Amino acid sequence: MHCSDSRTALSARVDGEALPPGVAGAALDAHVRGCIDCRRWEHQVVALRKWITSIDSGSH
């Protein structure tokens, strides 16, 4: 799996959307486990999502 495909899929997952066609959850998980850059990217996206959610809920 290419990192760009992984990041697109991770973005969908974090947003609660379906994974893109042709991307299996197990393959995505395996890629993230083996790719430090995508693992970091995933952590940043999750942190950003949490921050945005906290702003939307009014708990700065």
C-alpha positions in Angstrom: 0.0 0.0 0.0 1.2 3.5 -0.8 1.4 6.1 1.9 -1.0 8.4 0.0 -3.6 5.6 -0.2 -3.1 4.9 3.5 -3.6 8.5 4.5 -6.7 8.8 2.4 -8.1 5.7 4.1 -7.0 6.9 7.6 -8.7 10.2 7.0 -12.0 8.4 6.1 -11.7 6.2 9.1 -11.2 9.1 11.5 -14.1 10.9 9.9 -16.3 7.8 10.4 -16.6 7.2 6.7 -16.2 3.9 4.8 -12.8 3.0 3.6 -12.1 3.8 -0.1 -12.9 1.0 -2.5 -10.1 -1.6 -2.7 -8.7 -0.8 0.8 -9.1 -3.5 3.4 -9.0 -2.5 7.0 -6.4 -5.3 7.8 -4.1 -4.1 5.0 -4.4 -0.5 6.2 -3.6 -1.6 9.8 -0.6 -3.6 8.6 0.7 -0.7 6.6 0.4 1.7 9.5 2.1 -0.7 11.9 5.1 -0.9 9.5 5.3 2.8 8.4 6.4 5.3 11.0 5.4 8.2 8.8 1.8 7.0 8.4 1.6 6.1 12.1 2.7 9.7 13.0 0.2 11.1 10.4 -2.6 9.0 12.0 -1.7 10.3 15.5 -1.8 13.9 14.2 -5.1 13.5 12.4 -6.7 11.8 15.5 -5.4 14.7 17.7 -6.7 17.3 15.3 -10.1 15.6 15.2 -10.2 15.6 19.0 -9.3 19.3 19.1 -11.9 20.2 16.5 -14.5 18.2 18.4 -13.6 20.0 21.6 -14.0 23.4 19.9 -17.3 22.4 18.4 -18.6 21.3 21.8 -17.5 24.6 23.4 -15.0 23.1 25.7 -11.8 25.0 24.7 
